[in-house]
Amino acid sequence: MKQRLITGIVAGAVFLGLCLWGGWPYQMLLTAMALIGYYEFMKMMGIQPFSGTAIIGYLAVLCFMIPWDLLGISQVLSWEQGIWLLLLLFLLVTVFSKNKLDIKITALMFTGIVYIGMGFSYMAIARAADDGHGLVWTFLLLCCIWGSDAGAYFVGRGIGKNKLWPAISPNKTVEGALGGVLISIVIAIVFALFVPDLLTLGRALLIGLSCAVLGQLGDLVQSAYKRVYGIKDSGSLLPGHGGILDRCDSWIIVFPFVHIVMLMPYY
């Protein structure tokens, strides 16, 4: 417990400090987290993380994380174009390797790139919001996710009786999940009360609901992967907390979702 607490304080201070700073320092932190997360994903799936094809994966994640706005240049490819070209590249790998690297492995690698690369990329996009309020939007989503996690844990421990999804995560309960949703919505509404010019109550309710539901689903996705491969944590970078994916599994689902469905007011 002591190790977990110390790690949480130090890692939290570094992350929040660089998030407040923004710009290149925060961008570089997210890029490092994305690359480590992809490494953890490869290890978790039993794929050699430093093979020749794996390098393509790391380069692809880097491409997702290129901060075009900070560089002052227009994005070369759209999301759709980039993802399709990446898909084509991995399909061709199976041909040129004569199926030594088969479609199952390349499909997993492709999934990891999109899952992790887009997830951390949208975190960077939120912080660099065009309306100049990126810090507000970033903290809104993070606080809703953290509130949902805390609510689910404490409500689940206090009154949780009905298992939510025992085959995937045996400790989660329906009562805890609903408690997490409630706390997330309350946090989003509090944000709306403090910044009414930026966030309406209606949109805050939708964002709070999305953060809780998608955040909990993101956690279940990670639990499902780990259960299939028989591992407890995705990595050991953060003593007492596991790896990057263990800590960010909700983030990299929520941030893309709220942008893609246009819940972010500036989007």
Secondary structure, DSSP 8 states (H G I E B T S, - for coil): -HHHHHHHHHHHHHHHHHHHH-HHHHHHHHHHHHHHHHHHHHHHTT--TTSHHHHHHHHHHHHHT--HHHHTS--SS-HHHHHHHHHHHHHHHHHHTTTSS-HHHHHHHHHHIIIIIIHHHHHHHHHT-TTS-HHHHHHHHHHHHHHHHHHHHHHHHHH--SEEETTTEEEEEHHHHHHHHHHHHHHHHHHHHH-TTT--HHHHHHHHHHHHHHHHHHHHHHHHHHHHHT-S-S-SSBTTTB-HHHHHTTHHHHHHHHHHTT-STT-
